[in-house]
Amino acid sequence: MPSCVNNHFHLVLKIGSNENWTDKQVLMTWLTLYSLPVLCQRYLEVDDLDGASFRRVQKYAAEYRERLCSIYSYHP
């Protein structure tokens, strides 16, 4: 609930955990807000990548998972 004090306000946020999300869920959620690298798009479309490409997609998903739960990612 926002609280107003003269020239500023405070906002309390509750951010849920996304630790149980699959990499695909993380990438799909990220895609609703931002664009994805081509490699991630290919993973979502065909899910048939070689080992090195799949590991890179997992790194992207780990980064996006962390950023989706961080309010600092949305702070200007």
RALINWO-V320567 format. One record per residue. N is the residue number from 1. RES is the residue in one small letter. PSI is psi in whole degrees, -180 to 180 (none if undefined). D_CENTER is the distance of its C-alpha to the mean C-alpha in Angstrom with 1 decimal. Layout:
[[N;RES;PSI;D_CENTER] [N;RES;PSI;D_CENTER]]
This chain:
[[1;m;129;24.5] [2;p;148;25.1] [3;s;123;28.2] [4;c;134;30.1] [5;v;105;32.3] [6;n;-90;34.3] [7;n;12;32.0] [8;h;173;28.5] [9;f;161;26.6] [10;h;142;24.4] [11;l;129;21.6] [12;v;126;20.5] [13;l;144;17.0] [14;k;119;16.0] [15;i;124;12.5] [16;g;163;12.4] [17;s;144;11.3] [18;n;21;8.9] [19;e;-28;11.1] [20;n;-2;13.0] [21;w;144;10.5] [22;t;165;11.5] [23;d;-38;9.9] [24;k;-41;10.8] [25;q;-41;9.2] [26;v;-47;5.6] [27;l;-40;6.8] [28;m;-40;8.6] [29;t;-43;6.3] [30;w;-39;4.6] [31;l;-26;8.4] [32;t;-20;9.5] [33;l;-37;8.5] [34;y;173;9.0] [35;s;161;11.0] [36;l;152;10.6] [37;p;154;13.2] [38;v;-39;16.2] [39;l;-42;16.0] [40;c;-38;12.7] [41;q;-43;14.4] [42;r;-41;17.5] [43;y;-42;15.9] [44;l;-33;14.8] [45;e;-46;18.3] [46;v;-23;20.6] [47;d;35;19.0] [48;d;81;21.9] [49;l;155;21.1] [50;d;170;23.3] [51;g;-47;22.5] [52;a;-41;21.4] [53;s;-40;19.1] [54;f;-41;17.5] [55;r;-37;17.1] [56;r;-41;15.4] [57;v;-40;12.9] [58;q;-37;12.4] [59;k;-43;11.9] [60;y;-46;9.2] [61;a;-40;7.4] [62;a;-42;8.3] [63;e;-46;7.3] [64;y;-37;3.6] [65;r;-46;4.3] [66;e;-44;6.5] [67;r;-32;5.2] [68;l;-27;3.6] [69;c;8;7.1] [70;s;123;8.9] [71;i;-21;11.2] [72;y;-20;12.3] [73;s;-23;9.4] [74;y;-4;11.0] [75;h;129;14.5] [76;p;none;16.8]]
